[in-house]
Each structure stands twice: as C-alpha cells, then as structure tokens.
Amino acid sequence: MVYINRRRFLKTTAAISMASGTSALATLNRGKAYAADVSGYKALVCVFLKGGIDHADTVLPYDQSSYDDLKAVRPNLFDAYAGAPQASSRDRSELLSLSLENGGDFPGRQFALPYSLEPLHSLFEAGDAAIIGSLGPLIEPTRRLPDDSYTGRLPKRLFSHNDQQS
C-alpha cells in the first residue's frame, strides 16, 4: 500500500496539471493570427465637459457680424484670453475655419475652432469627425416658438445644468 500524504498529493497533481497545461500551450502558436476588418469602423465619442468649457468657447462664429455679436454679448470670454503673450487664441485671425457640408443650412454664417483644437479640426476637415450641438434630454420632439414658449412637453428644469447632469 502506497502512503499518500498531502505533500505527495500536491506534487503529483501539480506535475499532471503542468504536463497537460504545457501541451495545451504548445498548440497556441499553430494557428494564424488575423486582425479584425475594421475598415468601416465608426465610433460615437461623447465628450461631457461638465461646465468647464461651453459651445461659445469651442465652436465659435467666424463670419464677422456673428463674431462681433458674440464678442459683445460675452466680453468675459474674450477678456479671459486677452492676457496671453501672443495674440488671443479667440481672436478671429487665430481661429481655424470649418468647411461645412451643410453650410446652406446656415446662410451667411461661418464657424471655426480655436487653434488649440487643431487635431479635431483636422479630423473634421477630413470627414472623420462631426460636431453635434444642442443635445439634451427631451420627452418628445419640440420646437421653440417666437414668444419663447415651446411646443410639446419638456423635462423639468431643462435649462439647469446641474439638474441635467444629475
């Protein structure tokens, strides 16, 4: 009769599992590795800024009259960049104009990105990125009426950033 203690049992089972494991590992290199076809891959990347930057600091009006209107309404936005040693990054001459496929939907309007977003600008111009604005939660389709009322039901506290984030 063979005496089996715990140490001998562990040695034996470890040797058996190691032997079977190494033979299974040896078969792994026999097959060929193929990369997935991702030529049609697209991703939707949503950037939630949590109030650190807003649309008027990202996609800026580029046509002169709209640019001047924004500058008059949001002087603090432009003043915040005016202290830079070189020209302000929000000066019209420093902006990167966007070529819009749907420019006809905005007659006479032009838009641009700040120079700091040049990588995004390059993607946009190549057709590999899109900019979608005015997204938010709605209960049903609605539109704004001339008297600032809305058609349809609206979520409670729709224009409160902190409530919408919650």
Stockholm file with secondary structure:
# STOCKHOLM 1.0

chainA/1-166         MVYINRRRFLKTTAAISMASGTSALATLNRGKAYAADVSGYKALVCVFLKGGIDHADTVLPYDQSSYDDLKAVRPNLFDAYAGAPQASSRDRSELLSLSLENGGDFPGRQFALPYSLEPLHSLFEAGDAAIIGSLGPLIEPTRRLPDDSYTGRLPKRLFSHNDQQS
#=GR chainA/1-166 SS CCCCCHHHHHHHHHHHHHHHHHHHHHGGGGSCCCCCCCTTCCCCCCCCCTTSSCGGGTSEECSHHHHHHHHHHCHHHHHHHHTSSSSCTTSGGGCEECCCTTGGGSTTCCEEECGGGHHHHHHHHTTSCCCCCSCCCCSSCCCBCTTSCBSSCCCTTTTCHHHHHC
#=GC SS_cons         CCCCCHHHHHHHHHHHHHHHHHHHHHGGGGSCCCCCCCTTCCCCCCCCCTTSSCGGGTSEECSHHHHHHHHHHCHHHHHHHHTSSSSCTTSGGGCEECCCTTGGGSTTCCEEECGGGHHHHHHHHTTSCCCCCSCCCCSSCCCBCTTSCBSSCCCTTTTCHHHHHC
//
